[in-house]
Amino acid sequence: MYIPKHFKIDDEEVIFDFIEKYSFATLFSQHEGEPYASHLPLQLKKSENALYGHFARPNAQWKDADNQQILVIFQGPHCYISPSWYETKKAVPTWNYVTIHVYGVLEIVEDKRILLHSLNDLVNKYESSDSPYDLSEVEESFIEGMSKGIVAFKINITKIEAKAKLSQNHSTERQERVIKNLEEKADENSLQIAVLMKKNLLKQEDNRS
């Protein structure tokens, strides 16, 4: 991924937080000699430096992904930036965004205990705290039948590239103008980018002091 130095995220904790927050990812591998992608929720295991997930068994990607070097993309908030928000007309439109690229080797997981543990973690993460649903209370025979329809995998992470394009290459005044205009929008992406830009400006001020 092309990452100018002022857009690069180096802080590992920030990277991991984004992966956990925007965990519905795109997984790319080579399948039958061509690029192939699946869209999947993935779970980060920091202690193992790994990601866990599962394919639907009819999804043929798993059949030749084992031991492949693959790419996973986690897409954070993103939005259009209008040049009309700047103090000059000598400007062009752009896009602000956050994205994480994770590279690793995919390993098919045969152990059913690991599969069930991974599924349970997935449910616990996404079910609301007041949800009455509990995977452990579902009939074992039903879970056994459903688990036959999926293929679990582990991705052993080898490299991470992280980018936050938040107008850092512009003046503080211009960044503040962008934030103001984003905050006037109703869509969630614009508001999230505004929050991230504010945090980034605070860091810049702290580094100068």
C-alpha positions in Angstrom: 0.0 0.0 0.0 1.2 3.5 -0.8 1.7 5.4 2.5 3.3 8.8 2.6 5.2 9.2 5.9 2.7 11.7 7.3 -0.2 9.3 6.8 1.5 6.2 8.3 0.2 4.8 11.6 3.0 3.3 13.7 1.3 2.9 17.1 0.5 -0.8 17.4 -2.3 -0.3 19.9 -4.0 2.2 17.6 -3.8 -0.3 14.8 -5.2 -3.2 16.9 -8.0 -0.9 18.1 -9.0 -0.2 14.5 -8.9 -3.9 13.6 -11.1 -4.8 16.5 -13.6 -1.9 15.9 -13.8 -2.4 12.1 -13.5 -6.1 12.1 -15.7 -6.9 9.1 -12.8 -7.3 6.6 -12.0 -8.3 3.0 -9.8 -11.4 2.7 -7.9 -11.7 -0.6 -6.1 -14.9 -1.9 -5.3 -16.6 -5.1 -8.0 -19.1 -6.2 -7.5 -21.1 -9.3 -4.9 -18.7 -10.5 -7.0 -15.5 -10.1 -7.5 -13.0 -7.3 -10.5 -13.9 -5.1 -12.0 -12.1 -2.1 -14.5 -12.9 0.7 -16.1 -10.5 3.1 -15.8 -11.8 6.7 -15.8 -10.8 10.4 -12.4 -11.6 11.8 -11.2 -11.8 15.4 -7.8 -10.5 16.5 -5.8 -12.6 19.0 -3.1 -10.3 20.1 -1.4 -13.0 22.2 -1.0 -15.1 19.1 -0.4 -12.3 16.6 -3.2 -13.9 14.6 -6.6 -13.5 13.1 -9.4 -16.1 13.3 -12.4 -16.5 11.1 -14.4 -19.0 9.0 -15.6 -19.5 5.5 -18.9 -21.0 4.4 -18.0 -24.5 3.2 -19.5 -23.9 -0.3 -17.2 -20.9 -0.7 -14.4 -22.5 -2.7 -11.8 -20.0 -1.6 -10.8 -22.2 1.4 -9.9 -25.1 -0.8 -6.6 -23.6 -2.0 -6.0 -20.8 0.6 -4.3 -23.1 3.1 -0.7 -22.1 3.5 -1.1 -19.1 1.1 0.3 -15.7 1.8 -2.9 -13.7 1.9 -4.0 -10.0 2.4 -6.8 -8.8 4.7 -8.1 -5.2 4.4 -9.9 -3.6 7.3 -11.6 -0.4 6.1 -12.3 2.3 8.7 -14.3 5.5 8.3 -13.9 7.5 5.0 -15.4 10.5 3.4 -15.1 13.1 0.6 -13.3 16.3 1.2 -14.4 19.3 -0.8 -11.9 21.9 -2.0 -14.6 24.5 -1.3 -13.9 24.1 2.4 -10.4 25.6 1.9 -9.4 29.3 2.0 -8.2 29.1 -1.6 -9.6 28.0 -5.0 -6.2 26.5 -5.9 -7.2 23.1 -4.6 -8.7 19.8 -5.7 -11.1 17.3 -4.1 -9.7 14.4 -2.1 -10.8 11.6 0.2 -9.9 11.1 3.9 -9.9 7.6 5.3 -8.3 5.0 7.6 -7.4 1.5 6.4 -5.3 -1.4 7.7 -3.7 -4.0 5.5 -2.7 -7.2 7.2 -0.6 -9.8 5.5 -0.2 -13.4 6.8 -0.2 -17.1 6.1 -3.6 -18.8 6.3 -4.0 -22.1 8.1 -7.1 -24.2 8.0 -8.2 -25.2 11.5 -9.4 -28.8 11.9 -9.8 -28.8 15.7 -13.6 -28.4 16.5 -12.8 -27.1 19.9 -11.0 -24.1 18.4 -13.9 -23.6 16.0 -16.5 -23.6 18.7 -14.4 -21.3 20.9 -14.0 -18.9 17.9 -17.7 -18.9 17.2 -18.5 -18.2 20.9 -16.1 -15.3 21.0 -17.7 -13.9 17.8 -21.2 -14.1 19.3 -20.0 -12.6 22.6 -18.4 -9.6 20.8 -21.4 -8.7 18.6 -24.4 -9.6 20.8 -25.5 -6.6 22.9 -24.9 -6.9 26.7 -28.6 -7.3 27.3 -29.2 -9.9 24.6 -30.9 -13.1 25.7 -28.9 -15.1 23.1 -26.2 -17.4 24.4 -24.5 -19.9 22.1 -23.8 -22.2 24.9 -27.5 -22.7 25.4 -28.2 -23.8 21.9 -28.7 -27.6 21.4 -25.3 -29.3 20.9 -26.7 -31.4 18.0 -27.8 -28.2 16.2 -24.4 -26.6 16.7 -22.7 -29.8 15.5 -24.8 -29.8 12.3 -24.3 -26.1 11.6 -20.5 -26.3 12.2 -20.2 -28.8 9.4 -21.2 -26.1 7.0 -18.2 -23.8 7.8 -14.4 -24.1 7.6 -12.4 -22.4 10.3 -9.1 -20.7 9.7 -6.3 -18.9 11.4 -4.1 -16.2 9.8 -0.6 -16.0 11.3 0.2 -12.3 10.8 3.5 -11.5 9.1 3.2 -7.8 8.3 0.8 -4.9 9.0 0.5 -1.6 7.0 -1.7 1.1 8.4 -2.7 4.4 6.9 -4.8 7.3 8.2 -5.2 10.1 5.6 -6.6 12.9 7.7 -5.4 16.1 5.9 -2.1 16.0 7.9 -0.4 17.4 4.8 -2.4 20.7 5.2 -2.0 23.6 7.6 -3.7 23.5 11.0 -6.1 26.2 9.8 -7.2 24.2 6.8 -7.6 21.1 8.9 -9.8 23.0 11.3 -11.9 24.2 8.3 -12.4 20.6 7.1 -13.4 19.5 10.6 -16.0 22.3 10.9 -17.6 21.3 7.6 -17.5 17.6 8.4 -19.2 18.2 11.7 -22.1 19.9 9.9 -22.8 16.7 7.9 -25.2 14.1 9.2 -23.5 10.9 7.9 -21.6 8.8 10.4 -18.4 8.5 8.3 -18.0 12.3 8.1 -18.5 12.6 11.8 -16.0 9.9 12.6 -13.4 11.4 10.4 -13.9 14.7 12.1 -13.3 13.1 15.5 -10.1 11.4 14.2 -8.9 14.7 12.7 -9.4 16.4 16.1 -7.4 13.8 17.9 -4.7 14.1 15.3 -4.5 17.9 15.7 -4.2 17.5 19.5 -1.3 15.1 19.0 0.3 17.6 16.7 0.0 20.3 19.4 1.4 18.0 22.0 4.4 17.2 19.8 5.1 20.9 19.3 4.9 21.7 23.0 
